[in-house]
Amino acid sequence: MRRGPVTAEELSAVLGSPVGLMRPQDECRTKGAPSAESGATGAGMIAPGMLERHYSPRTPLGLLEPGARPPGAAGKRAAWVRLRREAGGDAPAGVETFWLSERGDLAEAARGLYDLLRRLDGSGYAQLWCEQAPEAGLGAAFNDRLRRGAAKG
């Protein structure tokens, strides 16, 4: 399985047995699934979200570890996408901050991720920075989408 809003842990609890997840490096190599490098589409594709690069903005997208700050924008406009609003989290000069959730609700953040990235992509920023979630449960699925969005293609 691929990571998503219903976590492997939740499925395992309901099924009473472990649920296997595909490793990110194998998701595009599933029988018949095209790779991003081949440019192939159609027959055999399990899901387009399994490509190494998926829903990528045209504006470069950099990923930040949870709690990390982006570098200064050096005279260019940059956007910083954060999971939640926090006191004392001032952005470096030239970087505008956007929050996916006021309270840090990861489900709310995941629902709004692509919409916010699309809006920022069309707003003239030279760089987008996005904070990753802790790598567990829904956070793993959230980060998977971020990595695919930040993949070079």
KEMARDO-173033 format. One record per residue: x, y, z of N, C-alpha, C in turn. Coordinates in steps of 0.2 Angstrom, whole numbers, plus 5000, padded with zeros to 4 digits. Example, Ala and Ser with C-alpha at 12.3 -4.5 7.8 and 13.67 -1.06 7.14 Angstrom:
// residues 2
506649725039506249785039506649845039;506449895035506849955036506450005039;
END
This chain:
// residues 153
500449945000500050005000500450065000;500150124998500550184998500250225004;500650265007500450305013499850355011;499350365015498850405014498450425021;497850455020497550485026497350425031;497250365029497150315033497850275034;498050285040498750255041498750185041;499350155040499550085041499350055048;499550095053499350075060498650075061;498250115058497450115059497250045055;497450035049497249975045497449915049;498049915051498249855055497849835061;497649895065497249885071496549855069;496249875063495649855061495649775058;496149765055496249695051496549645056;496849675061497149625066497849595064;498149625058498749595056499149655053;499849655052500249705049500049725042;500049785040499949805033500649825031;500849805025501449825022501349885018;501849925018501849985014502449985009;502350005003502850014998503450055000;504050044999504550085000504550144995;504750204997504650254992505050244985;505650214986506050194980505750144976;505250104978504950044974504250064971;503950124974503350134972503250144964;503750174961503750184954503950124950;504250074953504450014950504049954950;503449974953502949914953502749894946;502649824946502549794939502049834935;502349854929501949894924501949974925;502149994931502050064933502550104929;502450164926502950204923503350234928;503950254926504450294930504350364928;504550414932504550484930505050494924;505650454925506150454920505950434913;505450384912505250354906504750404903;504450444907503950484904503350444901;503250374902502750334900502150354904;501550344901500950354904500450294902;499950284906499350244904499450174907;499450124902499450054904499850034910;499550004915499949974920500050024926;499850094925499950134930499450124936;499750114942499350094948498950164950;499350214950499050284952499550334950;499350394948499850444946500150474952;499850464958500250494964500850444966;500950394962501450344964502150364960;502050414955502650434951503150474956;503750474955504250504959504150574960;503850604954503650684954502950684953;502550724958501850724957501650794960;501150824957500950894959501550934961;501950944957502550984958502451054956;502551104960502451174958503051194953;502951244949503451264944503951304948;503751334954504251374958504651324962;505351324963505651274967505451274974;505351204976505051194983505651154987;505751194992506251164997505951135003;506151085006505851055012506351065018;505951075023506251095030506051045035;506551025039506450975045505951015049;505550975053505051005058505451055062;505151115063505451165067506051205064;506251185058506851225055506551285051;507051335051506851395047507151395040;506851435036507151435029507751495029;508151485024508751535024508351605022;508751655022508451725020508451725012;508051765010507851765003508351804998;508851835001509351874997509051914992;508651954993508352004988507751974984;507651914985507051884981506451864986;505851864983505351844987505251764988;505151744994505151674996504551665000;504251605000503651595005503851535009;503651535015503751485020503051455022;502951395021502351355023502451315029;502051335034502151305041501551265042;501651215047501051175049500651205053;500851255058500451285063500751355064;500351395067500551465069500851455076;501451485076501751485083502051555085;502051565091502351625093503151625093;503451685091504151685090504451655084;504051635079504251605073504351655067;504651705069504751755064505151735058;504951755052505251735046505851775044;506351745041506951785039506751845034;507151895033507051945029506851925022;506351945019506151935012505751865011;505551835017505151775017504451785020;503951775017503251775019503051715022;502651715028502451655031501751635030;501551575028500851545028500851485032;500251485035500051425039499551375036;499651315037499151265034498651255040;498751265046498251255051498451305057;497951335060498051375065498351335071;498051275073498151235079498651185077;498851175071499351125070498951055068;498351055066497950995065498250965058;498550915059498950885053498450865047;497850845049497350825044497050885040;496950945044496851005041497351035036;498051025039498551045035498651005028;498550935029498550895023498050915018;497450925020496850945015497051015012;497351055015497551125012498151125008;498551075008499251085006499251094998;498951054994499051064987498751134985;498151154988497851214986498351274988;498651274994499051334995499651334991;499951274989500551274985500351294978;499751284975499551304969499451384969;499151404974499151484975499751514975;500251484979500951524980501351514974;501251454970501551444964501451504959;500851524959500651574954500651644957;501051654962501051724966501751754965;502251734961502851764959503351754964;503351704968503951694973504451654969;505051674971505651644968505851574971;505551564977505651494981505151484986;504951424986504451404991504751354996;504651365003504951325008504351295012;504351225013503851195017504151155022;503851165028504051125034503751055033;504151005035503850935035503550925042;503150865042502850845048503250795051;503150775058503550725061503350655056;503850615055503750555051503350495054;502750505056502350455059501650465057;501250405056500550415054500450455048;499950505049499750545043500350595041;500850605046501450645044501850615039;501850545039502250505034501950515027;501250515027500950525020501050605018;500950645023501050715021501750735018;502250705021502950715019503050675012;502750625011502750585005502550634999;502050665000501750714995502250774994;502550795000502950854999503650834995;503850774997504450744993504350744986;503750714984503550704977503450774974;503250824977503150894975503750934974;504250914978504950944978505450904973;505250854971505650814966505850854960;506450844958506650874952506450834946;506250864941505950824935506150844929;
END
